[in-house]
Amino acid sequence: MFRWDLGSGADLRVLELRHAEEFLAFVSANRDYLGRWLSWGHTIQTVEDSQAFIRRGVTRYAEDGLPWAGIWEDGCMVGGLLFFPLEPLPRATEIGYWLGEAASGHGLMSRASRAMLSLAFDELGLNRVALQTQVDNVRSCALAERLGFTFEGIRRQSWVNHGRFVDMAGYAMLAEDWRRIKR
Ligand SMILES: CC(C)(COP(=O)(O)OP(=O)(O)OC[C@H]1O[C@@H](n2cnc3c(N)ncnc32)[C@H](O)[C@@H]1OP(=O)(O)O)[C@@H](O)C(=O)NCCC(=O)NCCS
C-alpha cells in the first residue's frame, strides 16, 4: 500500500474504508473552512456519507492506480489529496487537495502535493496533471504556483459553488515541467 513519509511527523496514506469515522470527524471539525470551497465539506454528514466518499476513491484506485490519500500529522488526520479518473490516452489526470484549518499555512500541502506528483510522474508515468481552483481561492492558486504549475486560463462560470456560477483558474503540470523543477 502506498505510504509516504512527509517528515516532521506527517505522512500520506491511501484512504481506506476503515478511515470513514476519522474522516467524518475531520470534515465535521473543519466544515466551514472546507465547505467554502469544496461541496463535500457540507454534504458529508454521516459515517455512511464518509464511507461513500472514500469508496469512490478506493474504487478508482483499484481501476487506475491513482490513490485518494489522507494526510496524518502526529497520528491525526489533517487533510488529503485525490486524483480524478485517469485519461488513458493522454496519460492525464487532475489533482485536488484539502487541509484542515489548523494544518494550513505551514507548507504541509506543498510537501504532500510533491509526493503525489512524484507518484504520478515518476512512478506511474503520467504526462499531465491538471489542477482547477476557484479564481478567488487565493491559497489554492498560490499553492498551484508554488508547486510550479502553469496557469492555462480561466474557465468562466464553469463550476457552481453555493448556488452561484464561479470562474475556475486552470493550471497544469507536464512531465517535462516536473523533470525540470526536480533538477
Ligand atoms: C488550498 C490549501 C490546501 C492550501 O494550503 P496551504 O496551507 O496554503 O498550503 P501549504 O500547506 O503548502 O502551506 C503554504 C503556506 O505555508 C507557508 N510555509 C511555511 N513553511 C513552508 C515551507 N517549508 N514550504 C512551503 N510553504 C511554507 C507558506 O508561506 C504559505 O503561507 P502563505 O500562503 O501565508 O505565504 C488550503 O488552503 C485548503 O485546504 N483550503 C480549503 C480547501 C481548498 O480550498 N481546497 C482546494 C480546492 S481547489
The ligand as a MOL file (V3000), in Angstrom:
LIG
                    3D

  0  0  0     0  0            999 V3000
M  V30 BEGIN CTAB
M  V30 COUNTS 48 50 0 0 0
M  V30 BEGIN ATOM
M  V30 1 C -5.6590 25.0450 -0.6020 0
M  V30 2 C -4.9130 24.6730 0.6730 0
M  V30 3 C -4.6280 23.1830 0.6670 0
M  V30 4 C -3.6030 25.4540 0.7120 0
M  V30 5 O -2.9760 25.1780 1.9390 0
M  V30 6 P -1.7030 25.9960 2.4400 0
M  V30 7 O -1.5710 25.7440 3.8840 0
M  V30 8 O -1.7970 27.4110 1.9750 0
M  V30 9 O -0.5230 25.3050 1.6460 0
M  V30 10 P 0.8030 24.7370 2.2930 0
M  V30 11 O 0.4650 23.6990 3.2940 0
M  V30 12 O 1.6790 24.3540 1.1720 0
M  V30 13 O 1.3910 25.9740 3.0980 0
M  V30 14 C 1.8290 27.1120 2.4220 0
M  V30 15 C 1.8920 28.2260 3.4280 0
M  V30 16 O 2.8120 27.8490 4.4470 0
M  V30 17 C 3.9380 28.7350 4.4170 0
M  V30 18 N 5.1120 27.8860 4.6210 0
M  V30 19 C 5.7630 27.7740 5.7800 0
M  V30 20 N 6.7620 26.9100 5.6490 0
M  V30 21 C 6.7590 26.4640 4.3840 0
M  V30 22 C 7.5450 25.5480 3.6440 0
M  V30 23 N 8.5860 24.9120 4.2190 0
M  V30 24 N 7.2450 25.2930 2.3480 0
M  V30 25 C 6.2100 25.9150 1.7550 0
M  V30 26 N 5.4150 26.8080 2.4100 0
M  V30 27 C 5.6920 27.0770 3.7130 0
M  V30 28 C 3.8900 29.4160 3.0660 0
M  V30 29 O 4.4850 30.6820 3.1250 0
M  V30 30 C 2.4020 29.5090 2.8450 0
M  V30 31 O 1.8360 30.5240 3.6330 0
M  V30 32 P 1.2980 31.8880 2.9770 0
M  V30 33 O 0.3390 31.4760 1.8770 0
M  V30 34 O 0.6480 32.5790 4.1040 0
M  V30 35 O 2.5290 32.5290 2.4140 0
M  V30 36 C -5.7490 25.0380 1.9330 0
M  V30 37 O -5.9240 26.4340 1.9620 0
M  V30 38 C -7.1110 24.3570 1.9920 0
M  V30 39 O -7.1930 23.1760 2.1990 0
M  V30 40 N -8.1980 25.1190 1.8050 0
M  V30 41 C -9.5360 24.5750 1.9120 0
M  V30 42 C -9.8620 23.5490 0.8510 0
M  V30 43 C -9.4910 24.0260 -0.5270 0
M  V30 44 O -9.6400 25.1920 -0.8600 0
M  V30 45 N -9.0430 23.0870 -1.3690 0
M  V30 46 C -8.6530 23.3980 -2.7230 0
M  V30 47 C -9.8150 23.4010 -3.6200 0
M  V30 48 S -9.3090 23.6990 -5.2940 0
M  V30 END ATOM
M  V30 BEGIN BOND
M  V30 1 1 1 2
M  V30 2 1 2 3
M  V30 3 1 2 4
M  V30 4 1 2 36
M  V30 5 1 4 5
M  V30 6 1 5 6
M  V30 7 2 6 7
M  V30 8 1 6 8
M  V30 9 1 6 9
M  V30 10 1 9 10
M  V30 11 2 10 11
M  V30 12 1 10 12
M  V30 13 1 10 13
M  V30 14 1 13 14
M  V30 15 1 14 15
M  V30 16 1 15 16
M  V30 17 1 15 30
M  V30 18 1 16 17
M  V30 19 1 17 18
M  V30 20 1 17 28
M  V30 21 1 18 19
M  V30 22 1 18 27
M  V30 23 2 19 20
M  V30 24 1 20 21
M  V30 25 1 21 22
M  V30 26 2 21 27
M  V30 27 1 22 23
M  V30 28 2 22 24
M  V30 29 1 24 25
M  V30 30 2 25 26
M  V30 31 1 26 27
M  V30 32 1 28 29
M  V30 33 1 28 30
M  V30 34 1 30 31
M  V30 35 1 31 32
M  V30 36 2 32 33
M  V30 37 1 32 34
M  V30 38 1 32 35
M  V30 39 1 36 37
M  V30 40 1 36 38
M  V30 41 2 38 39
M  V30 42 1 38 40
M  V30 43 1 40 41
M  V30 44 1 41 42
M  V30 45 1 42 43
M  V30 46 2 43 44
M  V30 47 1 43 45
M  V30 48 1 45 46
M  V30 49 1 46 47
M  V30 50 1 47 48
M  V30 END BOND
M  V30 END CTAB
M  END
